[in-house]
Amino acid sequence: MDRAARSGLPEDAQAANDLSAMCGRFEKKIHDLELTRMISIQMAPQIRLVQNNDTLMTEKIQSTLVNTIPLWKSQMVLAIGINHSEQAAKAQREVTDMTNELLRKNAEVLKTATIETAKESERGIVDMETLKKTNESLITTLDEVVRIQAEGRQKRKEAEVELARMEGELKTKLLQMSR
């Protein structure tokens, strides 16, 4: 610019304008790259959240298949067994040792099934340990994102300083060459 102003030559003015336009385009490209980088950084926790949601739903469906359907089957078997036992008790006044044994076994099965049903119904669909681990993982991921962002800011600041220094060197050299 100084050279163009001193010389007054159109070639020097055009060279100064070209350099200025090129610097503007370069700054826009850097800005676009910084925006793209930020979007890329944001994708990691977003993907992790989607993955965690998918895992939770898969575990819920598996829990339903593994626990609910067998529970229905065992309850039906138990209901049929209890119904047969009641009919046998009404029909027969004299109970043999075998019938007594059968009734004791059914009572124990009923007790066991009822206790197991109560335990399963009180149990959560997801263990707290699982929630703790997924929460820790998310927090670690977010901490890492914050750390990476801080490093990126620091590197950009360092790059800006270095770019300014390099630009100053180049200007100095160009001015030396024009003398």
Stockholm file with secondary structure:
# STOCKHOLM 1.0

chainA/1-179         MDRAARSGLPEDAQAANDLSAMCGRFEKKIHDLELTRMISIQMAPQIRLVQNNDTLMTEKIQSTLVNTIPLWKSQMVLAIGINHSEQAAKAQREVTDMTNELLRKNAEVLKTATIETAKESERGIVDMETLKKTNESLITTLDEVVRIQAEGRQKRKEAEVELARMEGELKTKLLQMSR
#=GR chainA/1-179 SS CHHHHHHCCHHHHHHHHHHHHHHHHHHHHHHHHHHHHHHHHHHHHHHHHHHHHHHHHHHHHHHIIIIIHHHHHHHHHHHHHHHHHHHHHHHCSSCCHHHHHHHHHHHHHHHHHHHHHHHHHHSCSSCHHHHHHHHHHHHHHHHHHHHHHHHHHHHHHHHHHHHHHHHHHHHHHHHHHTC
#=GC SS_cons         CHHHHHHCCHHHHHHHHHHHHHHHHHHHHHHHHHHHHHHHHHHHHHHHHHHHHHHHHHHHHHHIIIIIHHHHHHHHHHHHHHHHHHHHHHHCSSCCHHHHHHHHHHHHHHHHHHHHHHHHHHSCSSCHHHHHHHHHHHHHHHHHHHHHHHHHHHHHHHHHHHHHHHHHHHHHHHHHHTC
//
